[in-house]
Amino acid sequence: MKTRLTLMTLLLATLPFATVQAGGSCSTYGNTAYCSDGTSYSRYGNTTYGSDGSSYSRYGNTTYGNDGTSYSRYGNTTYGSDVSSYSRYGNTIYGNDGMSCSRYGNTLYCN
């Protein structure tokens, strides 16, 4: 099952969102993140475009997906309109679905 994670504070500020599969990873080079499932995400201005046709646009503390979801950040926690939430502590993000992702260098690893 894929889980959407906010990377705006964990990874690099250049990629606010990406989709990482449990057991997968995403590595960032410049304005593009390449994920182990073969998907890539590139940011131009305030919008990130996925090779899977997804896009996410950030306005203030809220990011809107072209699938109708939105994600709003308050402090170290991001809340999704799909009832997801993600909290950042140090270099790790914990999702309310039990998934966690940790950043090492330019790569995000999830389990």
N, C-alpha and C positions, 0 to 999 in steps of 0.2 A: 504494500500500500504506500502510495506517495504522500508525503506531507510537505506543505508549504512552510518555509521558514523565513523569517526576516533576517537578513544578513546585514542590515544597515549599520549595526554597531559591532557585530562579531567579525564579519569578514572585512572588506574594504568599503568605504563609504560610496565607492563607485557602483556597487551592485546591491541595491536595497533588497531584492528578493531573488530567490532561486528555488527550484524544486529539487529536493534531495531525497533519494529513496533510502529507507532503512538499510544499513549495511553499505551504503554508497558514499561517494565523496564528490566534491567540486573543487577545482583549482582555478584561481583567478590570475590572469595575465592581462595587464592593462585594464581595459574596460570590459573584458569578456571573461566569463566563468565557463569552464568546460567540466561537465559532470560525467561520472563513470557510466551512466546509462546512455551516453551518446548525445545528450541534449546540451546545448550551449545557450548562454544568456549574455546579451550585449547591451550596455547602457549608452544612451545618447540623450544628453540633457537630463530631464527628470523622468524619462521613460526607459524601461528595460524590456527588451524584446527577446523572446525565447525562440529557438529553432523549431519548437513544437507548435508555434503559432500563438503562444501566450504573450501577453504584454502587461506591464505593471507601470502605472504612472503615479508619481509621488507629489502630493501637494501638502505642504506643512508637515504635520505628524501623521498624515493618513496616506496610504497607498491603495490605489484602486486597480483591480485586475479586470481584464477584458471578459472574464467569465462571470462578472457580477459580484465578486467578493471584494471586501475592503479590509484593510488592516490598519489599526490606529495604535500608535505607541504612546505610552504614558510611563515615564521613568524607565525602568529596566524591563518592562513587560509590554508586549504587543498583543492586542486582542483582535481576533478575526471575526468578521460577520458570520462566519461558518461555525461559531462557538469554539474555535481553536484559541489557544493562548500560548505564548512563548516568553520565557523569562531568562534573562542573561545574567550570569554570575561568572565573573572573570572571563575566561576564553570559552565558556560552555553555555549553550542554550538548551533549556529544558522545555519540552512541549507538554501540554496537559494530556497528550495521548501516550505518554511514557517514553517517547523518543527523545534522545539527546544528541547534540552535535557539538564537536569541539574543534577549534581552529588551531592548527599548527602551521606556522609560516603562512603561505598563501593558499593552504588547502583546508577545507572543512570536511571532517569525517563524521558520519552519523551511524548510530546503532539503535 
